[in-house]
């Protein structure tokens, strides 16, 4: 039994989840890769929005899902709270 739990925040919606449930997703724009940790709901949404995807060895996880994007403006982002 572990004495401490490691929780991760989804980089898109901010939902808290156990590290084991976080999905490693890499978005590539030209030759630059952006690594995000996503919950399964946000990952499902991205998979529905994008046709092309492939699996690569992950940085923290065994595998990471990769999407190639045209622009950094296409990256999924956490909504900015209103001031």
N, CA, C and O atoms as a DFTB+ gen file, in Angstrom:
332 C
 N C O
     1  1       0.852      -1.183       0.000
     2  2       0.000       0.000       0.000
     3  2       0.897       1.247       0.000
     4  3       1.884       1.324       0.732
     5  1       0.536       2.182      -0.814
     6  2       1.299       3.421      -0.897
     7  2       0.882       4.374       0.218
     8  3      -0.278       4.406       0.629
     9  1       1.843       5.139       0.692
    10  2       1.516       6.082       1.754
    11  2       1.028       7.418       1.196
    12  3       0.340       8.166       1.890
    13  1       1.383       7.723      -0.060
    14  2       0.981       8.987      -0.666
    15  2       0.410       8.727      -2.055
    16  3       0.893       7.860      -2.782
    17  1      -0.602       9.472      -2.409
    18  2      -1.169       9.375      -3.748
    19  2      -0.635      10.530      -4.582
    20  3      -0.477      11.645      -4.085
    21  1      -0.363      10.262      -5.834
    22  2       0.077      11.307      -6.751
    23  2      -1.107      11.670      -7.626
    24  3      -1.618      10.833      -8.371
    25  1      -1.546      12.925      -7.536
    26  2      -2.665      13.400      -8.336
    27  2      -2.144      14.319      -9.437
    28  3      -1.171      15.049      -9.251
    29  1      -2.801      14.266     -10.566
    30  2      -2.442      15.060     -11.734
    31  2      -3.637      15.943     -12.084
    32  3      -4.786      15.525     -11.944
    33  1      -3.361      17.168     -12.540
    34  2      -4.405      18.044     -13.064
    35  2      -4.424      17.913     -14.570
    36  3      -3.374      17.984     -15.209
    37  1      -5.595      17.724     -15.150
    38  2      -5.730      17.691     -16.596
    39  2      -5.309      19.056     -17.144
    40  3      -5.780      20.091     -16.671
    41  1      -4.429      19.056     -18.133
    42  2      -3.942      20.307     -18.707
    43  2      -4.995      21.041     -19.524
    44  3      -4.786      22.193     -19.906
    45  1      -6.125      20.394     -19.797
    46  2      -7.172      21.033     -20.597
    47  2      -8.317      21.536     -19.712
    48  3      -8.686      22.708     -19.789
    49  1      -8.881      20.661     -18.874
    50  2     -10.053      21.058     -18.087
    51  2      -9.739      21.329     -16.614
    52  3     -10.550      21.929     -15.908
    53  1      -8.568      20.891     -16.152
    54  2      -8.188      21.125     -14.762
    55  2      -8.699      20.087     -13.788
    56  3      -8.498      20.230     -12.582
    57  1      -9.357      19.040     -14.276
    58  2      -9.884      17.982     -13.402
    59  2      -8.732      17.250     -12.721
    60  3      -7.702      16.986     -13.343
    61  1      -8.909      16.921     -11.436
    62  2      -7.930      16.154     -10.678
    63  2      -8.166      14.670     -10.916
    64  3      -9.304      14.201     -10.915
    65  1      -7.064      13.928     -11.121
    66  2      -7.169      12.487     -11.354
    67  2      -5.915      11.809     -10.835
    68  3      -4.870      12.450     -10.723
    69  1      -5.999      10.522     -10.517
    70  2      -4.791       9.800     -10.112
    71  2      -3.811       9.720     -11.281
    72  3      -4.223       9.709     -12.441
    73  1      -2.529       9.665     -10.980
    74  2      -1.501       9.597     -12.020
    75  2      -1.761       8.439     -12.986
    76  3      -1.539       8.578     -14.189
    77  1      -2.223       7.314     -12.478
    78  2      -2.464       6.140     -13.320
    79  2      -3.547       6.396     -14.372
    80  3      -3.547       5.759     -15.425
    81  1      -4.464       7.317     -14.096
    82  2      -5.566       7.592     -15.018
    83  2      -5.219       8.660     -16.052
    84  3      -5.920       8.798     -17.055
    85  1      -4.148       9.414     -15.821
    86  2      -3.776      10.486     -16.751
    87  2      -3.265       9.899     -18.055
    88  3      -2.551       8.896     -18.057
    89  1      -3.632      10.522     -19.157
    90  2      -3.203      10.098     -20.484
    91  2      -2.166      11.082     -21.006
    92  3      -2.382      12.294     -20.976
    93  1      -1.058      10.568     -21.475
    94  2      -0.016      11.425     -22.032
    95  2      -0.320      11.655     -23.508
    96  3      -0.446      10.706     -24.281
    97  1      -0.435      12.920     -23.889
    98  2      -0.775      13.284     -25.261
    99  2       0.249      14.294     -25.753
   100  3       0.568      15.261     -25.060
   101  1       0.762      14.062     -26.957
   102  2       1.766      14.946     -27.544
   103  2       1.162      15.595     -28.778
   104  3       0.621      14.919     -29.653
   105  1       1.261      16.911     -28.834
   106  2       0.809      17.669     -30.000
   107  2       2.056      18.204     -30.686
   108  3       2.891      18.848     -30.052
   109  1       2.182      17.939     -31.977
   110  2       3.359      18.382     -32.712
   111  2       2.975      19.469     -33.704
   112  3       2.054      19.301     -34.504
   113  1       3.693      20.584     -33.641
   114  2       3.538      21.692     -34.576
   115  2       4.904      21.890     -35.217
   116  3       5.861      22.272     -34.544
   117  1       4.994      21.632     -36.511
   118  2       6.278      21.636     -37.222
   119  2       7.222      20.661     -36.522
   120  3       6.937      19.465     -36.469
   121  1       8.332      21.147     -35.987
   122  2       9.299      20.262     -35.340
   123  2       9.289      20.400     -33.809
   124  3      10.200      19.922     -33.133
   125  1       8.266      21.047     -33.277
   126  2       8.153      21.258     -31.828
   127  2       7.027      20.386     -31.291
   128  3       5.942      20.339     -31.869
   129  1       7.285      19.697     -30.183
   130  2       6.276      18.849     -29.547
   131  2       5.874      19.450     -28.203
   132  3       6.715      19.920     -27.437
   133  1       4.568      19.423     -27.936
   134  2       4.000      19.896     -26.676
   135  2       3.390      18.691     -25.968
   136  3       2.529      18.021     -26.538
   137  1       3.814      18.399     -24.740
   138  2       3.304      17.248     -23.995
   139  2       2.267      17.704     -22.982
   140  3       2.533      18.584     -22.163
   141  1       1.084      17.104     -23.040
   142  2       0.019      17.408     -22.093
   143  2      -0.396      16.138     -21.370
   144  3      -0.278      15.038     -21.909
   145  1      -0.879      16.295     -20.158
   146  2      -1.521      15.220     -19.403
   147  2      -3.016      15.503     -19.477
   148  3      -3.462      16.592     -19.118
   149  1      -3.781      14.537     -19.937
   150  2      -5.215      14.766     -20.139
   151  2      -6.038      13.690     -19.452
   152  3      -5.602      12.548     -19.312
   153  1      -7.244      14.074     -19.022
   154  2      -8.202      13.108     -18.495
   155  2      -8.829      12.375     -19.687
   156  3      -8.701      12.818     -20.828
   157  1      -9.494      11.274     -19.423
   158  2     -10.063      10.480     -20.517
   159  2     -11.158      11.236     -21.270
   160  3     -11.323      11.030     -22.472
   161  1     -11.909      12.105     -20.592
   162  2     -12.958      12.882     -21.269
   163  2     -12.364      13.849     -22.280
   164  3     -12.851      13.948     -23.406
   165  1     -11.314      14.562     -21.888
   166  2     -10.678      15.507     -22.809
   167  2      -9.992      14.771     -23.951
   168  3      -9.998      15.242     -25.088
   169  1      -9.397      13.612     -23.652
   170  2      -8.766      12.824     -24.707
   171  2      -9.811      12.332     -25.706
   172  3      -9.587      12.395     -26.915
   173  1     -10.936      11.850     -25.220
   174  2     -12.019      11.410     -26.118
   175  2     -12.472      12.548     -27.019
   176  3     -12.714      12.345     -28.209
   177  1     -12.588      13.743     -26.453
   178  2     -13.011      14.913     -27.232
   179  2     -11.989      15.227     -28.336
   180  3     -12.366      15.505     -29.474
   181  1     -10.693      15.179     -27.990
   182  2      -9.649      15.439     -28.989
   183  2      -9.633      14.369     -30.071
   184  3      -9.443      14.681     -31.247
   185  1      -9.829      13.120     -29.691
   186  2      -9.848      12.037     -30.674
   187  2     -11.026      12.182     -31.631
   188  3     -10.929      11.802     -32.798
   189  1     -12.138      12.728     -31.143
   190  2     -13.297      12.971     -31.993
   191  2     -13.089      14.147     -32.939
   192  3     -13.678      14.186     -34.020
   193  1     -12.258      15.100     -32.540
   194  2     -12.013      16.297     -33.352
   195  2     -10.954      16.083     -34.426
   196  3     -10.955      16.777     -35.443
   197  1     -10.053      15.133     -34.213
   198  2      -8.892      14.979     -35.088
   199  2      -8.843      13.571     -35.665
   200  3      -8.981      12.584     -34.942
   201  1      -8.643      13.495     -36.976
   202  2      -8.618      12.193     -37.649
   203  2      -7.260      11.507     -37.547
   204  3      -7.179      10.320     -37.231
   205  1      -6.205      12.251     -37.813
   206  2      -4.874      11.650     -37.845
   207  2      -4.268      11.604     -36.457
   208  3      -4.205      12.614     -35.756
   209  1      -3.826      10.421     -36.071
   210  2      -3.155      10.246     -34.792
   211  2      -2.267       9.014     -34.888
   212  3      -2.498       8.118     -35.700
   213  1      -1.255       8.994     -34.045
   214  2      -0.366       7.838     -33.992
   215  2       0.165       7.692     -32.577
   216  3       0.122       8.628     -31.778
   217  1       0.663       6.511     -32.286
   218  2       1.216       6.218     -30.972
   219  2       2.733       6.263     -31.048
   220  3       3.325       5.754     -32.000
   221  1       3.370       6.875     -30.043
   222  2       4.828       6.918     -29.951
   223  2       5.209       6.515     -28.520
   224  3       4.353       6.512     -27.635
   225  1       6.472       6.180     -28.286
   226  2       6.895       5.936     -26.902
   227  2       6.692       7.211     -26.088
   228  3       7.044       8.303     -26.534
   229  1       6.128       7.067     -24.906
   230  2       5.858       8.228     -24.065
   231  2       7.098       8.700     -23.319
   232  3       8.105       7.996     -23.244
   233  1       7.004       9.897     -22.773
   234  2       8.075      10.443     -21.951
   235  2       7.939       9.939     -20.523
   236  3       8.931       9.560     -19.900
   237  1       6.696       9.933     -19.992
   238  2       6.431       9.446     -18.636
   239  2       5.658       8.138     -18.648
   240  3       5.838       7.300     -17.765
   241  1       4.816       7.963     -19.624
   242  2       3.992       6.756     -19.735
   243  2       4.609       5.837     -20.789
   244  3       5.522       6.233     -21.513
   245  1       4.107       4.626     -20.867
   246  2       4.643       3.675     -21.839
   247  2       4.456       4.167     -23.270
   248  3       5.374       4.091     -24.087
   249  1       3.256       4.674     -23.568
   250  2       2.978       5.213     -24.900
   251  2       2.274       6.555     -24.778
   252  3       1.654       6.859     -23.759
   253  1       2.380       7.341     -25.822
   254  2       1.699       8.634     -25.870
   255  2       0.996       8.741     -27.218
   256  3       1.528       8.320     -28.245
   257  1      -0.178       9.296     -27.200
   258  2      -0.921       9.551     -28.422
   259  2      -0.422      10.866     -28.996
   260  3      -0.276      11.847     -28.266
   261  1      -0.158      10.896     -30.301
   262  2       0.388      12.090     -30.935
   263  2      -0.560      12.596     -32.015
   264  3      -1.075      11.829     -32.828
   265  1      -0.774      13.910     -32.000
   266  2      -1.543      14.600     -33.030
   267  2      -0.630      15.639     -33.670
   268  3       0.123      16.318     -32.972
   269  1      -0.693      15.767     -34.987
   270  2       0.065      16.798     -35.688
   271  2      -0.890      17.950     -35.977
   272  3      -1.962      17.755     -36.550
   273  1      -0.485      19.157     -35.569
   274  2      -1.320      20.344     -35.726
   275  2      -0.679      21.327     -36.696
   276  3       0.536      21.319     -36.897
   277  1      -1.501      22.162     -37.284
   278  2      -1.021      23.196     -38.196
   279  2      -0.413      24.385     -37.453
   280  3       0.538      25.001     -37.934
   281  1      -0.962      24.705     -36.279
   282  2      -0.563      25.908     -35.553
   283  2      -0.685      25.684     -34.050
   284  3      -1.475      24.852     -33.605
   285  1       0.096      26.425     -33.270
   286  2      -0.028      26.348     -31.809
   287  2      -1.399      26.849     -31.353
   288  3      -1.838      26.528     -30.249
   289  1      -2.073      27.628     -32.191
   290  2      -3.421      28.098     -31.852
   291  2      -4.416      26.949     -31.785
   292  3      -5.494      27.103     -31.211
   293  1      -4.072      25.789     -32.366
   294  2      -4.956      24.621     -32.362
   295  2      -4.787      23.753     -31.123
   296  3      -5.514      22.774     -30.953
   297  1      -3.832      24.096     -30.251
   298  2      -3.636      23.323     -29.023
   299  2      -4.860      23.452     -28.116
   300  3      -5.410      24.545     -27.977
   301  1      -5.292      22.350     -27.496
   302  2      -6.383      22.483     -26.521
   303  2      -5.880      23.241     -25.304
   304  3      -4.764      23.014     -24.835
   305  1      -6.697      24.128     -24.806
   306  2      -6.265      24.972     -23.674
   307  2      -7.330      25.005     -22.603
   308  3      -8.525      24.861     -22.864
   309  1      -6.850      25.202     -21.381
   310  2      -7.741      25.377     -20.251
   311  2      -8.373      26.757     -20.369
   312  3      -7.667      27.731     -20.634
   313  1      -9.683      26.866     -20.179
   314  2     -10.322      28.192     -20.254
   315  2      -9.744      29.154     -19.223
   316  3      -9.492      28.775     -18.079
   317  1      -9.540      30.382     -19.630
   318  2      -9.015      31.410     -18.732
   319  2     -10.192      31.991     -17.925
   320  3     -11.177      32.441     -18.510
   321  1     -10.090      31.982     -16.584
   322  2     -11.200      32.515     -15.780
   323  2     -11.393      34.023     -16.033
   324  3     -10.430      34.765     -16.226
   325  1     -12.636      34.440     -16.026
   326  2     -12.940      35.867     -16.213
   327  2     -12.481      36.652     -14.988
   328  3     -12.588      36.186     -13.854
   329  1     -11.973      37.839     -15.241
   330  2     -11.457      38.662     -14.134
   331  2     -12.569      39.408     -13.431
   332  3     -12.312      40.145     -12.479
